């Protein structure tokens, strides 16, 4: 028979357990809001169907008949994949599990770019996962460039609400003429709205999708204070559940709507330009606000030391 004090402690344990969801590298965190699972709307393809080797072939290891892949960083090389096609707008997603252990200076990038075609005028949409230094955690950084606007970094950083080394989590880019949305496990972590203030630097040309792991010792961790320690190598990241849905094009200029409809990954792919993808739902806005309120710790729009005059879109919000 439990004594009153024991009953009270038991009740507290039950209540607290229901409020807390999972344990991340930063400790227990509150459960994120429920959101629509956009990833369920699009089919999964094997890695071997959608992507090919970019660099570091000896450090790329296909698994499960090409459905999954390990990309590795060690003393000899990093490694990376590039999509077989270029896309103009679309839905791009992969499930990723990050390396364990001391990963200072290691960067896993899942991003879109056309720098190969436009070295001085390129577009880019970035997920960059930055390895930890002293604390066992990864930082998620998002960024965007349009039309070669690299002098203005548009970085935002958030702490993840889970341990990304324990299991796979979905990282998604939705890009259309209305907005760019970065999602983690279907929860929006950032939205870039294509309005007048940002239209001149909004990504506007077809891009390839990339997944890379590499040594960013010179900048990634506290400005390069903690370089990669190869005593902890190899650093292995795993990817799978690849979803590439959009307008496939071989042109370097933006295709017309008719061309996109004709060359879409599948006939329904042009729906990413439709009303259901033009703005965030109430659930998605709640998720976005939750991330930004509880987990975001840096935004370029609040960095007055870096910018004496903030970029125009910061004042348009």
C-alpha positions as CSV (number, residue, x, y, z in Angstrom):
1,X,0.0,0.0,0.0
2,X,1.5,3.4,-1.0
3,X,1.8,6.1,1.6
4,X,0.3,9.6,0.7
5,X,3.8,11.0,-0.1
6,X,4.5,8.0,-2.4
7,X,1.1,8.5,-4.1
8,X,1.9,12.2,-4.7
9,X,5.3,11.4,-6.2
10,X,3.8,8.7,-8.4
11,X,1.1,11.2,-9.6
12,X,3.8,13.8,-10.4
13,X,5.8,11.2,-12.4
14,X,2.7,10.2,-14.5
15,X,1.8,13.8,-15.2
16,X,5.4,14.9,-16.1
17,X,5.8,11.8,-18.3
18,X,2.7,12.7,-20.3
19,X,4.0,16.2,-20.9
20,X,7.4,15.2,-22.0
21,X,8.0,13.6,-25.3
22,X,11.6,12.5,-25.9
23,X,15.1,13.0,-24.7
24,X,17.3,15.0,-27.0
25,X,21.0,15.8,-26.6
26,X,19.9,18.8,-24.5
27,X,17.6,16.8,-22.2
28,X,13.9,16.3,-22.0
29,X,11.7,18.5,-24.3
30,X,8.0,19.1,-24.6
31,X,6.1,17.3,-27.3
32,X,5.9,19.2,-30.6
33,X,2.4,20.1,-32.0
34,X,0.6,17.8,-34.3
35,X,0.9,18.8,-38.0
36,X,-0.1,17.5,-41.4
37,X,2.2,14.8,-42.7
38,X,3.1,16.3,-46.0
39,X,5.7,13.5,-46.6
40,X,2.9,11.0,-46.8
41,X,1.5,12.6,-49.9
42,X,4.6,11.8,-52.0
43,X,6.1,8.5,-53.0
44,X,9.5,7.3,-51.9
45,X,12.1,6.3,-54.5
46,X,15.4,4.4,-54.1
47,X,18.5,6.5,-53.6
48,X,19.9,4.9,-56.8
49,X,16.9,6.1,-58.8
50,X,17.1,9.7,-57.8
51,X,20.8,10.4,-57.0
52,X,24.3,9.6,-58.1
53,X,27.8,10.1,-56.8
54,X,29.1,13.7,-56.6
55,X,32.5,13.0,-54.8
56,X,34.1,10.5,-52.4
57,X,32.8,7.4,-54.2
58,X,34.8,5.1,-51.8
59,X,33.0,6.6,-48.9
60,X,29.5,6.0,-50.3
61,X,27.9,2.7,-49.3
62,X,24.5,1.7,-50.6
63,X,22.3,-0.4,-48.4
64,X,19.0,-2.3,-48.7
65,X,19.2,-2.6,-52.5
66,X,19.9,1.1,-52.9
67,X,17.0,2.3,-50.8
68,X,19.4,3.7,-48.2
69,X,22.9,5.0,-48.3
70,X,25.7,5.8,-45.9
71,X,27.9,8.8,-46.7
72,X,31.1,8.9,-44.8
73,X,33.7,11.5,-43.7
74,X,37.2,10.2,-42.7
75,X,40.8,11.3,-43.0
76,X,40.8,10.5,-46.7
77,X,37.7,12.3,-47.9
78,X,34.2,13.4,-47.3
79,X,31.5,12.2,-49.7
80,X,28.4,13.4,-51.4
81,X,25.4,12.7,-53.8
82,X,23.7,14.9,-56.4
83,X,20.3,14.4,-58.0
84,X,20.2,12.9,-61.5
85,X,17.8,15.7,-62.6
86,X,17.5,19.4,-62.1
87,X,14.2,20.7,-60.7
88,X,12.3,23.9,-60.9
89,X,10.1,24.1,-57.7
90,X,8.9,20.9,-55.9
91,X,9.0,18.8,-52.8
92,X,12.4,17.4,-51.7
93,X,12.8,15.2,-48.7
94,X,15.0,12.5,-47.1
95,X,15.1,10.7,-43.8
96,X,18.6,11.2,-42.2
97,X,20.4,9.8,-39.2
98,X,23.5,11.7,-38.1
99,X,26.9,10.5,-36.8
100,X,27.2,9.8,-33.2
101,X,30.1,10.8,-30.9
102,X,32.2,13.9,-30.9
103,X,31.4,15.6,-34.2
104,X,32.8,19.1,-33.9
105,X,33.5,20.6,-37.3
106,X,31.5,17.9,-39.2
107,X,28.7,19.3,-41.5
108,X,25.9,17.3,-43.1
109,X,24.3,19.3,-45.8
110,X,21.0,18.6,-47.5
111,X,20.5,21.4,-50.0
112,X,19.6,22.6,-53.5
113,X,21.9,24.7,-55.7
114,X,22.8,25.6,-59.2
115,X,26.3,26.9,-58.6
116,X,27.6,24.5,-61.3
117,X,25.6,26.3,-63.9
118,X,25.7,29.8,-62.4
119,X,29.0,30.2,-60.4
120,X,28.6,33.9,-60.0
121,X,24.8,34.2,-60.0
122,X,23.6,31.0,-58.3
123,X,20.6,30.1,-56.1
124,X,20.7,27.9,-53.0
125,X,18.4,26.5,-50.4
126,X,20.2,24.9,-47.5
127,X,19.8,22.6,-44.6
128,X,23.1,22.4,-42.8
129,X,23.5,20.2,-39.7
130,X,26.4,21.3,-37.7
131,X,28.3,18.9,-35.4
132,X,28.6,19.6,-31.7
133,X,31.6,20.9,-29.8
134,X,31.6,20.4,-26.0
135,X,28.0,19.4,-25.6
136,X,26.5,16.4,-27.3
137,X,24.2,18.0,-29.7
138,X,23.7,19.0,-33.3
139,X,22.6,22.4,-34.5
140,X,20.3,22.9,-37.5
141,X,21.1,25.9,-39.7
142,X,19.0,27.0,-42.7
143,X,20.0,29.5,-45.3
144,X,19.0,30.8,-48.7
145,X,20.7,32.6,-51.6
146,X,19.1,33.9,-54.7
147,X,20.7,35.3,-57.9
148,X,24.2,35.3,-56.3
149,X,23.3,37.3,-53.2
150,X,26.0,35.5,-51.1
151,X,27.1,38.7,-49.4
152,X,23.9,38.7,-47.4
153,X,23.8,35.5,-45.3
154,X,20.3,34.6,-44.3
155,X,21.1,32.0,-41.7
156,X,18.8,30.9,-38.9
157,X,19.8,28.3,-36.3
158,X,17.6,26.1,-34.1
159,X,18.3,23.4,-31.5
160,X,16.6,20.1,-32.4
161,X,14.0,18.7,-30.0
162,X,15.3,15.2,-30.4
163,X,18.6,13.3,-30.6
164,X,19.3,13.1,-34.4
165,X,21.8,10.3,-34.0
166,X,19.4,7.7,-32.5
167,X,17.0,7.3,-35.4
168,X,16.0,8.7,-38.8
169,X,14.2,12.0,-39.0
170,X,12.7,13.7,-42.1
171,X,14.2,16.9,-43.5
172,X,12.1,18.5,-46.2
173,X,12.3,21.5,-48.6
174,X,9.1,22.8,-50.2
175,X,9.9,25.4,-52.9
176,X,7.4,27.1,-55.1
177,X,6.6,30.5,-56.4
178,X,4.7,31.4,-53.2
179,X,7.3,30.5,-50.5
180,X,10.1,28.2,-49.4
181,X,9.4,26.1,-46.3
182,X,11.9,24.1,-44.4
183,X,10.4,21.2,-42.4
184,X,11.7,18.7,-39.9
185,X,9.5,15.7,-39.3
186,X,6.8,17.7,-41.2
187,X,7.0,20.6,-38.7
188,X,7.9,23.9,-40.4
189,X,11.1,25.4,-38.9
190,X,11.3,28.3,-41.3
191,X,9.2,29.9,-44.0
192,X,10.6,32.4,-46.6
193,X,7.6,34.2,-48.2
194,X,8.2,35.4,-51.8
195,X,7.1,39.0,-51.4
196,X,8.3,42.3,-52.9
197,X,10.9,42.8,-50.2
198,X,12.7,39.5,-51.1
199,X,11.7,38.9,-54.7
200,X,15.0,40.0,-56.2
201,X,17.0,37.4,-54.2
202,X,14.4,34.6,-54.2
203,X,15.7,31.4,-55.9
204,X,14.4,31.5,-59.4
205,X,16.4,29.0,-61.5
206,X,16.3,25.2,-61.7
207,X,18.5,23.5,-59.1
208,X,20.0,20.1,-58.3
209,X,19.5,18.4,-54.9
210,X,22.7,17.5,-52.9
211,X,23.5,15.5,-49.8
212,X,27.1,15.8,-48.6
213,X,29.2,15.3,-45.5
214,X,32.4,17.2,-45.2
215,X,35.0,18.8,-42.9
216,X,34.1,22.4,-42.1
217,X,36.7,22.9,-39.4
218,X,37.4,26.5,-40.5
219,X,33.9,27.8,-39.6
220,X,31.3,25.3,-38.5
221,X,31.9,25.2,-34.7
222,X,32.4,28.5,-32.9
223,X,34.1,30.0,-35.9
224,X,36.5,27.1,-36.3
225,X,37.5,26.9,-32.6
226,X,36.8,23.2,-32.5
227,X,38.1,21.4,-35.6
228,X,37.2,17.9,-36.7
229,X,39.0,15.3,-34.5
230,X,39.7,12.3,-36.7
231,X,40.3,10.1,-33.7
232,X,36.5,9.8,-33.7
233,X,36.3,9.0,-37.4
234,X,34.7,7.6,-39.5
235,X,31.7,9.9,-39.3
236,X,28.8,8.1,-40.9
237,X,25.5,9.7,-41.9
238,X,22.6,7.5,-43.2
239,X,19.9,8.6,-45.7
240,X,16.8,7.0,-47.1
241,X,13.1,7.5,-47.8
242,X,14.0,9.9,-50.7
243,X,11.2,11.9,-52.2
244,X,11.9,14.1,-55.3
245,X,8.8,15.6,-56.7
246,X,8.8,18.6,-59.0
247,X,9.3,20.0,-62.5
248,X,12.3,18.2,-64.2
249,X,14.1,20.4,-66.6
250,X,17.3,20.4,-68.6
251,X,17.1,24.1,-69.3
252,X,19.0,26.6,-67.2
253,X,16.1,29.1,-67.4
254,X,12.9,28.9,-65.5
255,X,10.4,26.7,-67.5
256,X,6.8,27.9,-68.1
257,X,3.9,26.4,-66.2
258,X,2.9,24.4,-69.3
259,X,6.4,22.9,-69.6
260,X,6.4,22.1,-65.9
261,X,3.1,20.3,-66.1
262,X,4.4,18.3,-69.0
263,X,7.8,17.4,-67.5
264,X,6.7,17.0,-63.9
265,X,7.9,13.9,-62.0
266,X,4.4,12.7,-62.2
267,X,1.2,14.4,-63.4
268,X,0.2,15.5,-59.9
269,X,3.6,17.1,-59.2
270,X,2.5,20.5,-60.4
271,X,0.1,20.6,-57.4
272,X,3.0,22.0,-55.3
273,X,2.0,25.3,-57.0
274,X,-1.6,24.8,-56.0
275,X,-3.6,26.4,-53.3
276,X,-2.9,23.6,-50.8
277,X,0.8,24.5,-50.9
278,X,0.6,28.3,-51.2
279,X,0.5,29.0,-47.5
280,X,0.9,27.3,-44.2
281,X,-2.2,25.8,-42.5
282,X,-3.2,26.7,-38.9
283,X,-1.6,23.5,-37.7
284,X,1.6,24.3,-39.6
285,X,1.7,27.8,-38.3
286,X,1.4,26.5,-34.8
287,X,4.3,24.2,-35.4
288,X,6.4,27.0,-36.9
289,X,5.7,29.3,-34.0
290,X,6.5,26.5,-31.5
291,X,9.9,25.9,-33.1
292,X,10.8,29.6,-33.3
293,X,9.6,30.3,-29.7
294,X,11.2,27.4,-28.0
295,X,14.1,26.3,-30.2
296,X,15.5,29.1,-32.4
297,X,18.5,30.8,-31.0
298,X,19.8,32.8,-34.0
299,X,18.2,34.8,-36.8
300,X,20.0,37.1,-39.2
301,X,17.1,39.4,-38.9
302,X,18.0,40.1,-35.3
303,X,21.7,40.4,-35.8
304,X,22.2,44.2,-35.6
305,X,25.9,43.8,-35.0
306,X,26.3,42.0,-38.3
307,X,24.0,44.3,-40.3
308,X,23.8,48.0,-39.5
309,X,20.8,48.1,-41.8
310,X,18.9,44.8,-41.7
311,X,17.9,43.2,-45.1
312,X,14.7,44.5,-46.5
313,X,12.7,41.4,-45.8
314,X,13.4,41.6,-42.1
315,X,11.4,44.8,-41.9
316,X,8.6,43.4,-44.0
317,X,7.5,40.7,-41.6
